[in-house]
């Protein structure tokens, strides 16, 4: 059975061109995909004409409303019911599509997702999760900005969702899970983090919990899932992105500094190309809004067609691997464990 994916064609810095080109690229890799396209027909139809295979695999539904990049989530909820973003999410709600992908406003996408789709059984709050490169295999990190303050139960739920995501989408047999903290000692960190660690240690689930990791442990690949609150996670992500850009620009300047440096670049070019490919952020594009009762993937707003295609393919894998269904199964297993009076008090 074909997987139908709803696309917010008007979302993102380079929409609708990048969205259409990215969908076409994804279709070439996965010919069985089908698309519901929500956007301005006058702008989208000429782009579709350049991709006959995509046009044949898609249904375009016209709307000239879209969510601006700088609009507040509350405003998007009130005024964006006919927007391309909202209609894509609605398609998941009605069952017309199995997933929605948007490169638009992150806050608006999360707000609409929570209102339209609600959360999965056993999950209080959805979280933004993505994969990041490490010295070993990619690491799943969440939350990256959806929840500034979190209770121990919220962090526990994030850990369960991240562990399931690593198993189903990344194919890691037994993911190693850790909480991001200011130290690895058990006495370090805020009470919510320490209490979440206790929950993970005592949980009846077979989670391979490795305790705490610090920020500089993330790129080493020591663990497969890093769990934190949305404020800390977003700061850590932005620092990593900034450091990567700084390193790349500094390296370019160094190789342009002299004739000898240029000659050195020619010798080092094959190795540098391998590094560039491995760290290419487009290969990790596509953040999952984990915890919603429907698959919603957020593409980076400034990505190109290669990166958007990766977000689309990630959505397809999440659907295929029944990630949400498996999260529900895990949360049902711990429903009694989390329902004790002490834990209810900690979550309030």
VOGU-3710 file (C-alpha; in Angstrom, 3 decimals, decimal comma):
1> xxxxxxxxxx> 0,000/0,000/0,000  1,377/3,397/-1,009  2,321/5,850/1,707  0,568/9,187/1,205  2,431/12,209/2,575  0,861/15,658/2,908  3,219/18,521/2,069  2,988/22,136/3,174  4,213/23,413/-0,184  4,278/27,062/0,906
11> xxxxxxxxxx> 6,351/26,579/4,083  10,053/27,405/4,231  12,521/30,051/3,088  12,644/28,766/-0,495  9,100/27,491/-0,965  7,489/26,346/-3,117  10,417/25,484/-5,402  12,504/23,541/-2,894  9,467/21,606/-1,649  8,494/20,447/-5,143
21> xxxxxxxxxx> 12,071/19,651/-6,171  12,628/17,814/-2,877  9,447/15,775/-3,264  10,513/14,826/-6,786  13,894/13,690/-5,505  12,258/11,636/-2,733  9,926/10,033/-5,274  12,880/8,936/-7,385  14,284/7,122/-4,351  10,898/5,771/-3,230
31> xxxxxxxxxx> 8,661/5,373/-6,317  5,799/4,073/-4,163  5,234/7,388/-2,391  2,163/9,493/-3,075  1,633/13,138/-2,160  -1,112/15,554/-1,204  0,196/19,016/-2,050  -1,285/22,060/-0,316  -0,354/25,399/-1,833  -1,032/28,164/-4,326
41> xxxxxxxxxx> -1,917/26,442/-7,606  -0,742/29,381/-9,703  2,763/29,025/-8,268  2,883/25,261/-7,844  1,527/24,014/-11,197  4,423/25,425/-13,302  6,865/23,733/-10,926  5,008/20,431/-11,125  5,146/20,607/-14,919  8,923/20,157/-14,656
51> xxxxxxxxxx> 8,425/16,863/-12,780  5,908/14,706/-14,674  6,405/11,687/-12,401  5,699/13,785/-9,312  2,654/15,370/-10,947  1,277/11,904/-11,659  1,907/10,773/-8,069  0,383/13,889/-6,490  -2,908/15,631/-5,901  -2,680/19,411/-5,663
61> xxxxxxxxxx> -5,181/21,207/-3,440  -5,236/24,941/-3,845  -4,912/27,420/-1,014  -3,396/30,886/-1,191  -3,076/31,065/2,600  0,193/30,214/4,338  1,816/30,648/7,746  4,483/33,352/7,795  7,855/32,554/9,327  7,538/35,253/12,005
71> xxxxxxxxxx> 3,909/34,772/13,056  3,180/33,766/16,639  1,795/30,251/17,160  -1,360/31,623/18,810  -2,004/33,854/15,800  -1,354/30,982/13,401  -3,939/28,893/15,241  -6,577/31,612/15,033  -5,965/32,801/11,491  -4,337/29,848/9,773
81> xxxxxxxxxx> -7,149/27,337/9,437  -7,040/27,585/5,644  -3,256/27,699/5,475  -1,186/25,118/3,623  0,344/24,018/6,928  -2,976/23,491/8,688  -4,513/21,650/5,724  -1,544/19,262/5,592  -1,994/18,437/9,284  -5,761/18,090/8,810
91> xxxxxxxxxx> -5,077/15,484/6,117  -3,249/13,369/8,693  -6,126/13,784/11,128  -8,723/12,608/8,594  -6,577/9,686/7,439  -6,078/10,976/3,896  -2,326/11,120/4,555  -0,068/9,042/6,783  2,320/11,908/7,530  2,757/15,653/7,078
101> xxxxxxxxxx> 6,009/17,456/6,256  6,570/21,202/6,529  9,561/23,530/6,387  7,483/26,338/7,874  7,237/28,038/11,255  8,211/25,484/13,937  6,111/26,969/16,731  3,028/27,152/14,533  3,551/23,579/13,320  3,794/22,261/16,879
111> xxxxxxxxxx> 0,802/24,292/18,041  -1,356/23,125/15,147  -0,193/19,555/15,607  -1,161/19,562/19,290  -4,580/21,108/18,657  -5,513/18,993/15,632  -3,871/15,651/16,375  -3,591/15,708/20,185  -0,995/13,531/21,906  -0,435/9,800/21,897
121> xxxxxxxxxx> -1,901/7,649/24,660  0,346/7,938/27,716  2,201/11,027/26,457  1,602/14,383/28,143  3,676/16,589/25,851  5,151/16,119/22,381  8,850/16,768/21,865  10,999/17,783/18,914  13,530/15,062/18,106  16,247/14,926/15,494
131> xxxxxxxxxx> 19,431/13,013/14,700  22,903/14,512/14,913  26,237/13,206/13,580  28,787/11,758/16,002  32,121/9,969/15,770  30,133/6,747/15,585  26,497/6,445/14,564  23,986/9,326/14,612  22,506/10,223/17,991  18,835/11,011/18,645
141> xxxxxxxxxx> 18,362/14,144/20,725  15,152/15,498/22,264  13,576/17,847/23,248  14,897/20,606/21,007  12,550/23,427/21,882  8,944/22,376/22,398  9,003/22,294/26,228  11,025/24,840/28,177  10,205/23,338/31,585  9,795/19,602/32,136
151> xxxxxxxxxx> 8,805/17,362/35,034  10,553/14,024/35,726  7,658/12,228/34,031  8,003/14,359/30,918  11,706/13,546/30,668  10,903/9,871/31,210  8,372/9,987/28,379  10,913/11,699/26,120  13,376/8,916/26,900  10,833/6,248/25,964
161> xxxxxxxxxx> 9,973/8,013/22,715  13,609/8,594/21,808  14,522/4,976/22,544  11,683/3,697/20,342  12,657/6,130/17,572  16,277/4,934/17,672  15,154/1,300/17,481  12,562/1,680/14,759  13,910/4,408/12,489  17,674/4,100/12,997
171> xxxxxxxxxx> 17,614/0,325/13,429  19,656/0,249/16,666  18,920/-3,029/18,433  19,465/-1,788/21,976  19,832/2,003/22,096  21,877/3,491/24,922  19,906/6,294/26,603  21,223/9,122/28,788  20,057/12,386/30,331  21,938/15,587/29,510
181> xxxxxxxxxx> 23,326/17,072/32,703  26,050/19,366/34,053  28,065/16,401/35,279  28,068/12,616/35,246  27,913/12,182/39,034  24,551/11,084/40,442  24,327/14,103/42,765  24,659/16,621/39,899  21,847/18,503/38,230  18,362/19,770/38,974
191> xxxxxxxxxx> 15,881/17,669/40,917  13,762/16,971/37,817  16,754/15,419/36,061  17,751/13,335/39,084  14,169/12,123/39,572  13,882/11,268/35,885  17,055/9,218/36,224  15,479/7,319/39,126  12,404/6,597/36,998  14,529/5,250/34,174
201> xxxxxxxxxx> 16,546/3,041/36,530  13,421/1,618/38,214  11,273/1,325/35,097  9,999/-2,127/34,058  10,976/-1,275/30,485  14,209/-2,759/29,158  15,814/0,614/28,491  19,604/0,605/28,439  19,929/3,680/30,640  23,523/4,949/30,922
211> xxxxxxxxxx> 22,977/7,757/33,431  24,145/11,279/32,620  26,157/12,762/29,775  27,582/16,252/29,443  27,417/18,461/26,378  30,834/17,448/25,092  29,802/13,772/25,227  27,113/14,208/22,565  29,415/14,179/19,485  31,464/11,254/20,820
221> xxxxxxxxxx> 28,676/8,742/20,205  28,835/7,363/23,757  25,074/6,986/23,745  22,381/6,718/21,081  19,668/8,871/22,706  20,205/12,126/24,615  17,231/13,442/26,621  16,805/16,968/27,946  14,291/19,779/28,320  13,501/21,957/25,316
231> xxxxxxxxxx> 15,378/25,036/26,531  18,648/23,206/27,127  18,263/21,083/24,012  17,664/24,062/21,751  20,660/25,924/23,154  22,868/22,851/22,713  21,682/22,394/19,127  22,295/26,022/18,185  25,773/25,961/19,750  26,593/22,831/17,726
241> xxxxxxxxxx> 25,296/24,418/14,517  27,243/27,612/15,178  30,450/25,724/15,962  30,092/23,730/12,751  29,676/26,887/10,649  32,613/28,548/12,421  34,837/25,531/11,783  33,862/25,409/8,087  34,440/29,129/7,507  37,764/29,091/9,373
251> xxxxxxxxxx> 38,937/26,129/7,315  38,012/27,878/4,063  39,888/31,004/5,111  42,954/28,948/6,041  43,077/27,206/2,666  42,735/30,535/0,818  45,489/32,244/2,810  48,391/31,496/0,451  49,476/29,556/-2,606  50,963/26,886/-0,359
261> xxxxxxxxxx> 47,656/26,593/1,477  45,800/26,193/-1,834  48,189/23,437/-2,869  47,612/21,799/0,507  43,884/21,915/-0,118  44,292/20,062/-3,408  46,157/17,292/-1,589  43,660/17,152/1,268  40,543/17,524/-0,885  39,497/13,827/-0,967
271> xxxxxxxxxx> 39,640/13,587/2,836  37,848/16,916/3,256  35,084/15,782/0,904  34,535/12,683/3,042  34,281/14,868/6,140  31,900/17,262/4,400  29,660/14,392/3,312  29,593/12,873/6,787  28,746/16,160/8,500  26,405/17,500/5,809
281> xxxxxxxxxx> 23,416/18,854/7,798  21,083/18,045/4,921  21,596/14,343/5,612  20,119/14,856/9,093  17,287/17,163/8,055  13,827/16,350/9,331  12,889/16,747/12,982  10,100/14,478/14,214  7,402/15,973/16,419  7,348/12,893/18,640
291> xxxxxxxxxx> 4,315/12,300/20,822  1,621/13,560/18,462  -1,040/11,052/17,426  0,053/11,395/13,837  3,381/11,674/12,042  4,547/15,275/11,563  8,079/16,073/10,398  9,655/19,538/10,459  12,195/20,299/7,754  14,751/23,062/8,248
301> xxxxxxxxxx> 13,349/26,218/6,687  16,528/27,044/4,780  17,290/23,614/3,362  17,595/22,747/-0,316  15,892/19,992/-2,339  18,334/17,336/-1,108  17,584/18,192/2,521  13,819/18,386/2,020  13,861/15,001/0,303  15,575/13,584/3,367
311> xxxxxxxxxx> 12,777/14,948/5,583  10,172/13,313/3,337  11,991/9,977/3,383  12,311/10,195/7,173  8,534/10,635/7,436  8,012/7,563/5,264  10,332/5,463/7,460  8,544/6,588/10,633  5,230/5,466/9,142  6,622/2,163/7,877
321> xxxxxxxxxx> 8,213/1,266/11,187  5,022/1,998/13,144  6,958/4,252/15,507  3,898/5,829/17,116  2,213/2,460/17,664  5,332/1,148/19,378  5,531/4,202/21,630  1,945/3,524/22,740  2,828/-0,114/23,437  5,751/0,933/25,638
331> xxxxxxxxxx> 3,740/3,537/27,537  0,981/1,006/28,235  3,597/-1,254/29,808  4,532/1,433/32,330  1,064/2,887/32,948  0,805/1,298/36,400  4,384/2,191/37,281  3,793/5,881/36,467  0,418/6,016/38,234  1,785/5,819/41,784
341> xxxxxxxx> 0,849/8,765/44,037  4,481/9,837/44,383  4,967/10,075/40,627  1,699/11,904/40,088  2,844/14,472/42,633  6,221/14,813/40,924  4,566/15,430/37,570  2,211/18,135/38,845
//
